[in-house]
């Protein structure tokens, strides 16, 4: 993720020392209230909305039968071996994180006419995406970066294992005895001829060779640990040789028992909660233990949904702001948002995979400050006010 850049817009109407008493109030309008093709001078800013990023970690387990699985019982007495190739999938981890982006429905225009606002110097701090960060107050860039830096990992992570251990050549010598009967006068003589040729070994012969080699390794381990070796080894040397023999034994045993490998895959989904559809579950994907993550529903798959419910902590101030009997000023200053917590749950069927409580900006309410000279610090991730100070 590229490093965000913060732009500083400094609009100085007059040098310091001249009175900053407001002659014309700062006028801020929602873009929907502007006339198309207006010629007003000023700048735009946006309030943020919350995007939920759902990171899903899936583990794929693959079981591969060994090439000599059918002889595991005959030569080594093994019963619990893999006989069929199989793949299974498991959702190992689900994480939900918020991310702030400009809310397309909450853009505002600040009118700044040099002829009308000569005595109103103003410094505006915006993030590069247009989200407001501060008015006449410096912006803490590190805090914003800390809350908006997300690790991006996608695709497939892991490796496949294969069987690659063989004791001897794939060919062995076969000796055939050719018998010929030769008649000489009244005597019949039997002539024997030996014919040597190389033929490919059968799987049973190869399995027997591997099994014999495994038994030899076990004999060597027994001699090593029981003290039958003629050389006195140190404790470290004994441990090293035993570990190497054990590893070699396990590698050859896999030719009978089979291999189990695991691969890790990570997926990322984005979800934007909406106030008018709060509490309504949204399907992220479908999941099958046999097929993994699926876009469409299949037989035996489970629906994985995300559900965000409101805490309704801003309901009362929202009712107050919408009260028709409340006196409303025609002039408004800078707008800000009061966010609201949402309870986020990711479900597979009816089973919760992840639960979290996150500030959801668009679940809250929007109101404005008076149109006077103020020093304002914003939380750029939520669009809420961090501090307000009247400029004297």
C-alpha positions in Angstrom: 0.0 0.0 0.0 1.5 3.3 -1.0 2.3 5.8 1.7 -0.5 8.5 2.0 0.6 12.0 1.5 -0.9 15.0 3.3 -1.4 18.2 1.5 -1.4 21.5 3.3 -3.5 24.2 1.7 -2.7 27.6 3.2 -4.9 30.5 2.2 -3.6 33.8 3.7 -5.8 36.8 3.1 -3.7 39.3 5.0 -0.4 39.5 6.9 -0.3 38.9 10.6 -1.1 41.8 12.8 -4.3 42.9 11.1 -7.5 42.2 13.1 -9.1 38.8 12.4 -12.5 39.9 13.4 -15.0 38.2 11.1 -16.5 40.5 8.6 -18.1 37.8 6.5 -18.9 34.4 8.0 -17.3 31.3 6.5 -19.9 29.7 4.3 -19.9 25.9 4.0 -22.5 24.1 1.7 -23.2 20.5 0.9 -22.4 19.9 -2.8 -26.0 18.9 -3.5 -27.0 22.4 -2.6 -24.7 24.0 -5.1 -25.9 25.2 -8.5 -24.4 23.4 -11.4 -21.6 25.3 -13.1 -21.3 27.8 -10.2 -18.4 30.3 -10.3 -17.8 30.5 -6.5 -14.3 30.4 -5.2 -13.2 28.0 -2.5 -12.3 24.4 -2.0 -14.0 21.0 -1.4 -13.5 18.5 1.4 -15.1 15.2 2.3 -16.1 13.4 5.5 -15.0 9.7 5.7 -17.1 6.6 5.7 -16.1 3.3 7.1 -15.2 0.4 4.9 -14.9 -3.0 6.6 -12.1 -5.2 5.3 -12.6 -8.9 6.0 -9.4 -11.1 5.8 -10.0 -14.8 5.6 -7.3 -17.4 6.1 -8.1 -20.8 4.6 -6.0 -24.0 5.1 -6.1 -26.7 2.5 -5.2 -30.1 3.6 -4.2 -32.6 0.9 -3.9 -36.4 1.6 -1.8 -38.3 -1.0 -1.7 -42.1 -0.8 1.8 -43.7 -0.9 2.7 -45.7 -4.0 3.1 -48.8 -1.9 0.0 -48.3 0.3 -1.5 -51.7 -0.7 1.6 -53.5 0.7 1.8 -51.6 4.0 0.1 -54.4 5.9 1.9 -57.2 4.2 5.5 -56.0 4.6 5.3 -53.7 7.7 2.1 -54.6 9.4 0.7 -51.0 9.0 -3.1 -50.5 8.9 -3.7 -46.8 9.4 -2.5 -45.6 6.0 -3.9 -43.2 3.4 -5.5 -45.1 0.5 -7.4 -42.4 -1.5 -6.3 -38.9 -2.5 -8.4 -36.3 -0.7 -8.5 -32.5 -0.3 -10.3 -30.7 2.6 -10.6 -27.0 3.4 -10.9 -25.2 6.7 -11.5 -21.6 7.6 -8.6 -21.1 10.0 -9.0 -17.3 10.8 -11.2 -14.3 10.1 -10.2 -10.8 10.9 -12.3 -7.6 10.4 -10.6 -4.2 10.3 -12.0 -0.7 9.5 -10.6 1.6 6.8 -11.6 5.2 6.1 -12.3 6.5 2.6 -14.2 9.6 1.4 -18.0 9.3 1.7 -19.3 10.1 -1.8 -22.5 11.4 -0.3 -20.7 13.8 2.1 -18.7 16.3 0.1 -18.8 20.0 1.1 -17.8 23.2 -0.5 -16.1 26.0 1.5 -16.6 29.4 -0.1 -13.5 31.6 0.2 -13.8 34.8 -1.8 -10.7 37.0 -1.4 -12.9 40.1 -1.8 -15.2 39.1 1.0 -12.8 37.3 3.4 -9.8 39.6 3.4 -9.6 39.6 7.1 -10.1 35.9 7.6 -6.7 34.1 7.2 -7.3 30.3 7.2 -5.2 27.2 7.0 -6.8 24.0 5.9 -5.3 20.5 6.2 -6.6 17.8 3.9 -5.6 14.2 3.4 -4.7 13.4 -0.2 -8.0 11.7 -0.8 -9.9 14.9 0.2 -10.8 13.9 3.8 -10.6 16.9 6.1 -8.0 16.8 8.8 -7.9 20.2 10.4 -8.7 23.9 10.2 -6.1 26.3 11.5 -4.6 23.3 13.4 -1.8 21.0 12.4 -2.6 17.4 11.3 -1.1 14.4 13.1 -0.1 12.4 10.0 1.5 9.5 12.0 -1.8 8.8 13.8 -3.7 8.6 10.6 -1.1 6.3 9.0 -1.1 4.1 12.0 -4.9 3.6 11.8 -5.0 3.1 8.0 -2.0 1.0 7.2 -3.2 -2.6 6.4 -1.0 -5.5 5.5 -1.9 -6.9 2.1 -1.4 -10.6 1.5 -3.2 -12.4 -1.2 -3.1 -15.7 -3.1 -1.5 -18.9 -2.3 1.2 -19.6 0.3 2.7 -23.0 0.9 4.4 -25.9 -1.0 3.5 -29.4 -2.1 5.5 -32.5 -1.1 6.1 -35.4 -3.4 7.5 -38.9 -3.0 11.1 -39.1 -4.2 12.8 -41.8 -2.2 13.9 -45.1 -3.9 16.3 -47.6 -2.6 17.7 -49.0 -5.8 17.3 -48.8 -9.6 13.9 -49.3 -11.2 15.3 -52.2 -13.2 16.4 -55.6 -12.0 18.1 -58.6 -13.7 16.0 -61.5 -14.7 17.6 -64.9 -15.6 15.6 -67.2 -17.9 16.6 -70.9 -18.4 16.0 -72.0 -22.0 15.8 -75.8 -22.4 16.3 -77.3 -25.8 16.0 -81.0 -26.7 18.5 -82.0 -29.4 18.3 -85.4 -31.0 21.5 -87.0 -32.1 21.0 -90.3 -33.9 19.0 -92.3 -31.5 19.9 -90.2 -28.4 18.0 -87.1 -27.3 20.2 -84.6 -25.5 18.7 -81.8 -23.3 20.6 -78.5 -23.7 20.2 -75.7 -21.1 21.0 -72.1 -21.9 20.8 -69.2 -19.4 19.6 -65.8 -20.8 20.0 -62.6 -18.8 18.0 -59.5 -19.3 16.9 -56.3 -17.5 13.2 -55.9 -16.8 11.2 -53.3 -14.9 10.5 -54.2 -11.3 7.0 -54.7 -10.2 5.5 -52.5 -7.5 5.5 -55.4 -5.1 9.3 -56.0 -5.6 10.0 -52.3 -5.1 7.8 -52.2 -2.0 9.6 -55.2 -0.5 13.0 -53.5 -1.1 11.8 -50.3 0.6 10.4 -52.3 3.5 13.7 -54.3 3.9 15.6 -51.0 3.9 13.3 -49.6 6.6 14.0 -52.7 8.8 17.7 -52.2 8.2 17.5 -48.6 9.4 15.7 -49.8 12.6 18.4 -52.3 13.2 21.1 -49.6 12.9 19.2 -47.4 15.3 19.0 -50.3 17.8 22.7 -51.1 17.5 23.5 -47.4 17.9 21.4 -46.9 21.0 22.1 -50.2 22.7 25.8 -49.7 22.6 26.7 -52.5 20.1 28.7 -50.0 18.0 32.5 -50.5 18.4 33.2 -46.8 18.4 32.3 -44.7 21.5 30.4 -41.7 20.4 29.6 -38.5 22.3 26.1 -37.7 23.4 25.7 -35.0 20.7 27.0 -37.4 18.0 24.6 -40.1 19.1 21.7 -37.7 19.1 22.6 -36.4 15.6 22.9 -39.8 14.1 19.7 -41.1 15.7 17.8 -38.0 14.4 19.1 -38.5 10.9 18.2 -42.2 10.9 14.7 -41.4 12.2 14.2 -38.7 9.5 15.3 -41.2 6.9 13.0 -43.9 8.3 10.0 -41.5 8.3 10.7 -40.4 4.7 10.6 -44.0 3.5 7.6 -44.9 5.6 5.7 -42.2 3.7 5.9 -44.4 0.7 3.5 -46.7 2.5 1.6 -44.4 4.9 1.1 -41.5 2.4 1.6 -37.8 2.7 -0.4 -35.1 4.4 0.4 -31.6 3.2 -1.2 -28.2 4.2 -1.3 -25.0 2.1 -2.4 -21.6 3.4 -4.5 -19.3 1.3 -5.6 -15.7 2.2 -8.6 -13.8 0.7 -9.8 -10.3 1.2 -13.3 -8.9 1.0 -14.6 -5.3 1.3 -18.0 -4.3 2.8 -19.5 -0.9 3.1 -22.2 -0.7 5.8 -25.3 1.4 5.0 -27.5 3.0 7.6 -30.8 2.0 5.9 -29.8 -1.6 5.6 -28.3 -2.0 9.1 -28.7 -5.5 10.6 -29.4 -7.0 7.2 -26.9 -9.9 6.5 -24.7 -9.6 3.4 -23.2 -12.7 1.7 -19.5 -12.5 1.3 -18.9 -15.9 -0.3 -19.9 -19.6 0.0 -17.7 -22.2 1.6 -17.4 -25.9 1.1 -15.1 -28.3 3.0 -14.4 -30.1 -0.3 -14.1 -27.1 -2.7 -13.0 -24.2 -0.5 -14.3 -20.6 -1.2 -17.0 -20.3 -3.9 -18.7 -17.4 -5.5 -21.9 -19.2 -6.0 -23.8 -21.7 -3.9 -23.2 -25.4 -4.5 -24.6 -28.5 -2.9 -23.1 -29.0 0.5 -21.7 -25.4 0.7 -22.3 -22.9 3.6 -23.1 -19.2 3.2 -20.6 -16.9 4.9 -22.2 -13.6 5.7 -21.3 -10.4 7.5 -23.9 -8.6 9.7 -23.5 -5.2 11.2 -26.0 -4.0 13.8 -26.3 -0.4 15.2 -25.8 0.5 18.8 -28.1 3.5 18.3 -26.0 5.7 20.6 -26.6 8.7 18.3 -30.4 8.3 18.0 -31.3 11.0 20.6 -29.1 13.8 19.2 -30.3 12.7 15.7 -33.9 13.3 16.8 -32.9 16.7 18.2 -31.3 17.8 15.0 -34.4 16.8 13.0 -36.8 18.6 15.3 -38.7 21.0 13.1 -39.3 23.4 16.1 -35.5 23.8 16.5 -34.3 27.1 15.2 -31.9 26.6 12.3 -29.4 29.1 11.1 -29.1 29.7 7.3 -25.4 30.1 7.7 -23.3 27.0 8.6 -19.7 26.5 9.4 -17.6 23.4 8.9 -19.5 20.1 9.1 -18.4 17.2 11.2 -19.7 13.7 12.0 -20.6 12.0 15.2 -19.9 8.3 14.5 -21.7 5.4 16.1 -20.5 1.9 17.1 -21.6 -1.1 15.2 -21.5 -4.8 16.3 -19.9 -6.7 13.4 -20.3 -10.5 13.1 -19.1 -12.8 10.4 -21.2 -16.0 10.3 -20.8 -19.4 8.5 -24.4 -20.5 8.5 -25.4 -19.7 12.1 -21.9 -20.2 13.6 -19.9 -17.0 14.4 -16.4 -16.9 12.9 -15.5 -13.4 14.1 -17.1 -10.7 16.2 -16.0 -7.1 16.7 -17.3 -3.7 17.9 -16.2 -1.0 15.4 -17.0 2.7 14.9 -19.1 2.9 11.8 -19.0 6.5 10.6 -22.1 6.4 8.3 -24.3 5.0 11.2 -23.8 8.3 13.1 -25.1 11.8 12.5 -23.7 14.9 10.7 -24.0 18.5 12.1 -22.1 21.7 11.7 -20.2 24.3 13.8 -21.0 28.0 13.8 -19.7 30.0 10.8 -17.0 31.8 12.8 -13.2 31.7 12.9 -12.2 28.5 14.7 -9.2 26.3 15.3 -10.6 22.8 14.6 -8.8 19.4 14.9 -10.5 16.4 13.3 -10.1 12.7 13.6 -9.6 12.0 9.9 -10.6 8.3 10.3 -14.1 9.3 11.6 -14.7 12.9 10.6 -15.5 13.7 14.3 -14.1 16.7 16.2 -11.0 16.2 18.3 -10.8 19.8 19.6 -12.4 23.2 18.9 -10.9 26.6 19.9 -12.2 30.1 19.1 -9.7 32.3 17.4 -9.5 35.6 19.2 
